[in-house]
Amino acid sequence: MPPMSFVGVVTKAGFMKKTATVTVSRWVIDKRTGKRISQDKKFLVHDERNQLRAEDSVLIRNCPPISARKRFTLEKIVRSPETERALAHATAPPAALPTPAP
């Protein structure tokens, strides 16, 4: 199998040990109408440390078969809503304190 890597979104995590479901979207041109159509494909991904959460954007890479349906492994987490939320709170300016009236 040639080396493949995809960027997708985690749609299901935490239901199976060391496994997450990643949905990869791509655009294709319909042969008859010539319009762009979004096609989705779901892959089972090996997550060794159980670190993936739903809505994470991840980079996955193919590997030798791990199980009957699992042929991809987690390469890296591109974006995570939890870390973005934590960064937003850390970089937010402190609330302005009201000055006491004389």
C-alpha positions in Angstrom: 0.0 0.0 0.0 1.5 3.4 -0.9 2.0 5.9 1.9 -1.2 7.9 2.5 -2.0 10.6 5.0 -5.3 12.4 5.5 -6.5 15.3 7.7 -9.9 14.6 9.2 -12.2 15.2 12.2 -12.7 12.8 15.0 -16.4 11.8 15.1 -16.3 9.1 17.7 -13.8 8.5 20.5 -13.8 6.8 23.8 -16.2 3.9 22.9 -13.4 1.4 21.9 -10.0 1.0 23.6 -7.2 2.7 21.7 -9.5 3.4 18.7 -11.2 6.4 17.3 -13.4 7.0 14.2 -12.1 9.8 11.9 -14.2 11.3 9.1 -12.2 12.5 6.1 -14.0 14.8 3.6 -13.0 15.5 0.1 -14.5 17.3 -2.9 -15.2 15.5 -6.2 -16.7 16.7 -9.5 -19.9 15.0 -10.5 -19.4 13.6 -14.0 -23.0 14.3 -15.2 -23.7 17.7 -13.7 -20.1 19.1 -13.3 -21.0 20.2 -9.7 -18.7 19.9 -6.7 -19.9 17.3 -4.2 -18.5 16.6 -0.8 -17.8 13.0 -0.1 -17.0 11.6 3.4 -15.2 8.5 4.4 -14.8 7.1 7.9 -11.6 5.4 9.0 -10.8 3.5 12.2 -7.6 5.0 13.7 -5.3 3.5 16.3 -4.8 5.9 19.2 -2.2 4.4 21.4 -2.6 6.8 24.3 -6.4 7.3 24.1 -5.8 11.1 23.8 -8.4 11.9 21.1 -11.7 13.6 21.8 -14.6 14.3 19.6 -14.2 17.3 17.2 -10.4 17.1 17.2 -8.8 17.8 13.8 -6.1 15.2 13.3 -3.5 14.0 10.8 -3.7 10.2 10.2 -1.2 7.9 8.3 -1.7 4.4 6.9 0.2 1.6 8.6 0.2 -2.3 8.4 -3.1 -3.7 9.5 -3.6 -3.5 13.3 -7.0 -5.3 13.3 -9.6 -6.4 10.8 -10.7 -2.8 10.0 -8.0 -0.6 11.5 -5.3 0.4 9.1 -4.5 4.0 10.1 -2.6 5.4 13.0 -2.6 8.8 14.6 0.2 11.0 13.4 -0.6 14.3 15.3 -3.4 16.4 16.6 -3.7 19.5 14.3 -6.4 21.3 16.3 -8.3 20.5 19.5 -11.3 22.6 20.8 -10.2 21.9 24.4 -6.7 23.3 23.9 -8.0 26.3 22.0 -10.4 27.1 24.8 -7.6 26.8 27.4 -5.4 29.1 25.3 -8.2 31.7 25.0 -8.6 31.8 28.7 -4.9 32.0 29.3 -4.4 34.9 26.9 -7.5 36.9 27.7 -6.9 40.2 29.4 -8.0 40.4 33.1 -11.4 42.0 33.6 -11.3 45.7 34.3 -11.9 46.4 38.0 -14.3 49.2 38.8 -12.7 52.2 40.4 -14.2 53.2 43.8 -16.2 56.4 43.9 -14.7 59.2 46.1 
